């Protein structure tokens, strides 16, 4: 998949519609995934300024037009039958958008489906309107596994007077650096595991 071309994956229950060179659908257009609407009320504060009185994020609507790649009449008919089951109104969906090397996803509902016709070919294509109660697009989770082994016993053996052998060691100086491409602050999960 080229990082310059925008592609999508639409998970509808257990059904998946995915675009791209290795998949059965083409993405003709997508609208509404780049920006979300925000409503802000301003109140006069002083003569040279204002302050925000109230703000809210409006539900996000994303419109996607996809077209099947089927060529034969039998496959075109099968895709029509499949789409009736796939594109049921009010179905819960997860839309993933791949663009410029980034992967973002959002939970949504399939609000409306329109069958589009074309005078050039018979391949089915659909205009899907998705509603997103939460307007936030999420970044894909980044998992970066870092392992550092510290030996229990080292040679030559040493011991502390009146203490005996130590049952383990501590170590400082192990570092890991990773880039985070998200838009908001993000924490991290540190897991310490002992084996043996």
C-alpha positions as CSV (number, residue, x, y, z in Angstrom):
1,X,0.0,0.0,0.0
2,X,1.5,3.4,-1.0
3,X,1.7,5.8,1.9
4,X,0.7,8.6,-0.4
5,X,-2.6,7.2,-1.3
6,X,-5.4,7.2,1.2
7,X,-7.1,3.8,1.9
8,X,-9.6,2.6,4.4
9,X,-10.8,-0.5,6.3
10,X,-14.4,-0.5,7.4
11,X,-15.1,-3.2,10.0
12,X,-18.9,-3.9,10.2
13,X,-19.4,-6.6,12.9
14,X,-17.5,-9.5,11.5
15,X,-17.5,-8.2,8.0
16,X,-14.7,-6.1,6.5
17,X,-14.6,-3.8,3.5
18,X,-11.0,-2.8,2.7
19,X,-9.6,-0.8,-0.1
20,X,-6.2,-1.0,-1.7
21,X,-4.3,-2.9,-4.4
22,X,-4.5,-6.2,-2.5
23,X,-8.3,-6.0,-1.6
24,X,-11.7,-6.2,-3.3
25,X,-12.7,-2.6,-3.1
26,X,-11.6,0.8,-4.4
27,X,-11.9,4.0,-2.4
28,X,-13.4,6.6,-4.7
29,X,-13.7,9.4,-2.1
30,X,-13.8,10.1,1.6
31,X,-14.9,13.2,3.3
32,X,-15.1,14.3,6.9
33,X,-12.2,12.3,8.4
34,X,-9.7,15.2,8.3
35,X,-11.6,17.7,10.4
36,X,-14.4,17.8,13.0
37,X,-16.9,20.6,13.7
38,X,-16.7,22.5,17.0
39,X,-19.2,25.1,18.3
40,X,-17.9,27.9,20.4
41,X,-19.8,30.8,22.1
42,X,-17.8,33.9,22.9
43,X,-18.7,36.5,25.6
44,X,-17.3,40.0,25.7
45,X,-14.7,40.2,28.5
46,X,-13.0,43.5,28.1
47,X,-13.0,46.1,25.4
48,X,-10.1,44.4,23.6
49,X,-10.9,40.8,24.0
50,X,-13.3,38.0,24.7
51,X,-13.5,34.7,26.6
52,X,-15.0,31.3,25.7
53,X,-18.4,31.0,27.4
54,X,-19.3,27.5,26.1
55,X,-18.0,25.0,23.6
56,X,-19.0,21.6,22.4
57,X,-18.0,19.1,19.7
58,X,-20.7,18.2,17.2
59,X,-21.1,14.6,16.1
60,X,-18.8,13.8,13.2
61,X,-20.2,12.6,9.9
62,X,-17.9,10.8,7.5
63,X,-18.9,10.0,3.9
64,X,-17.2,7.2,2.0
65,X,-17.7,6.1,-1.6
66,X,-16.4,2.6,-2.3
67,X,-16.6,0.5,-5.5
68,X,-16.1,-3.2,-6.0
69,X,-13.4,-4.4,-8.3
70,X,-15.5,-7.3,-9.6
71,X,-15.5,-7.8,-13.4
72,X,-17.7,-10.8,-14.2
73,X,-21.5,-10.7,-14.0
74,X,-21.5,-13.6,-11.4
75,X,-19.2,-11.8,-9.1
76,X,-21.0,-8.5,-9.5
77,X,-24.3,-10.2,-8.5
78,X,-22.6,-11.9,-5.6
79,X,-21.2,-8.5,-4.4
80,X,-24.7,-6.9,-4.6
81,X,-26.1,-9.7,-2.4
82,X,-23.2,-9.4,0.0
83,X,-23.5,-5.7,0.3
84,X,-27.2,-6.0,1.4
85,X,-25.9,-7.9,4.4
86,X,-22.8,-5.8,5.0
87,X,-24.3,-2.3,4.8
88,X,-27.2,-2.6,7.2
89,X,-28.3,0.7,8.6
90,X,-27.4,1.4,12.2
91,X,-24.7,-1.3,12.2
92,X,-21.8,-0.6,14.6
93,X,-18.6,0.0,12.6
94,X,-14.9,0.8,13.1
95,X,-13.4,2.9,10.4
96,X,-9.6,2.8,10.0
97,X,-8.0,5.4,7.7
98,X,-4.5,4.9,6.3
99,X,-2.9,8.1,5.0
100,X,0.7,9.5,4.7
101,X,2.1,6.5,6.7
102,X,-0.3,7.0,9.6
103,X,-3.2,4.8,10.8
104,X,-6.1,6.3,12.6
105,X,-9.5,4.8,13.6
106,X,-12.9,5.8,14.9
107,X,-16.0,4.1,16.2
108,X,-19.1,4.9,14.3
109,X,-22.5,3.7,13.0
110,X,-23.6,3.2,9.4
111,X,-26.2,5.9,9.2
112,X,-27.1,5.7,5.5
113,X,-26.3,3.7,2.4
114,X,-26.9,4.8,-1.2
115,X,-26.4,2.6,-4.2
116,X,-24.8,4.6,-6.9
117,X,-25.1,3.8,-10.6
118,X,-22.6,4.5,-13.4
119,X,-23.1,4.7,-17.1
120,X,-19.6,3.4,-17.6
121,X,-19.7,0.1,-15.9
122,X,-21.9,-2.2,-13.8
123,X,-19.6,-2.7,-10.9
124,X,-21.5,-1.9,-7.7
125,X,-20.4,1.2,-5.7
126,X,-21.9,2.7,-2.6
127,X,-22.0,6.0,-0.8
128,X,-21.9,5.3,3.0
129,X,-22.6,7.9,5.6
130,X,-21.1,7.2,9.0
131,X,-22.0,8.9,12.2
132,X,-19.5,9.1,15.1
133,X,-20.8,10.0,18.5
134,X,-17.3,10.8,19.7
135,X,-15.6,13.0,17.1
136,X,-12.0,11.9,18.0
137,X,-9.9,9.9,15.7
138,X,-7.6,7.6,17.6
139,X,-4.0,6.7,16.7
140,X,-3.1,3.1,16.3
141,X,-1.5,1.7,19.5
142,X,2.3,1.5,19.4
143,X,3.9,-1.5,21.1
144,X,7.6,-1.2,21.6
145,X,9.0,-4.2,23.5
146,X,12.2,-3.5,25.5
147,X,14.1,-6.3,27.2
148,X,17.1,-6.1,29.5
149,X,18.5,-9.2,31.2
150,X,20.4,-8.8,34.5
151,X,22.3,-11.9,35.7
152,X,21.5,-13.3,39.1
153,X,25.1,-14.5,39.8
154,X,28.3,-13.0,38.4
155,X,31.9,-14.3,38.7
156,X,34.1,-13.7,40.5
157,X,31.6,-14.0,43.3
158,X,31.7,-11.4,46.0
159,X,29.7,-11.0,49.2
160,X,29.0,-8.3,51.7
161,X,30.3,-8.9,55.2
162,X,27.6,-10.2,57.6
163,X,25.1,-10.3,54.7
164,X,26.2,-13.1,52.3
165,X,25.3,-13.3,48.7
166,X,22.9,-10.9,47.2
167,X,19.9,-12.6,45.5
168,X,19.8,-10.1,42.6
169,X,21.2,-7.0,41.2
170,X,19.9,-3.6,40.3
171,X,21.0,-1.7,37.2
172,X,20.7,1.8,35.9
173,X,21.5,3.2,32.6
174,X,19.4,1.1,30.3
175,X,17.5,3.4,28.1
176,X,14.8,3.2,25.4
177,X,13.7,6.1,23.1
178,X,10.6,6.0,20.9
179,X,8.7,8.5,18.9
180,X,5.0,9.1,19.5
181,X,3.0,10.6,16.6
182,X,-0.3,11.3,18.4
183,X,-1.8,14.7,19.1
184,X,-2.4,14.4,22.8
185,X,-0.3,13.5,25.8
186,X,0.1,9.8,26.2
187,X,1.3,7.6,29.1
188,X,3.2,4.3,29.0
189,X,2.9,0.9,30.5
190,X,6.0,-0.6,32.2
191,X,5.9,-4.3,32.9
192,X,8.6,-6.0,35.0
193,X,8.7,-9.8,34.7
194,X,10.8,-12.2,36.7
195,X,11.4,-15.7,35.4
196,X,13.0,-18.9,36.8
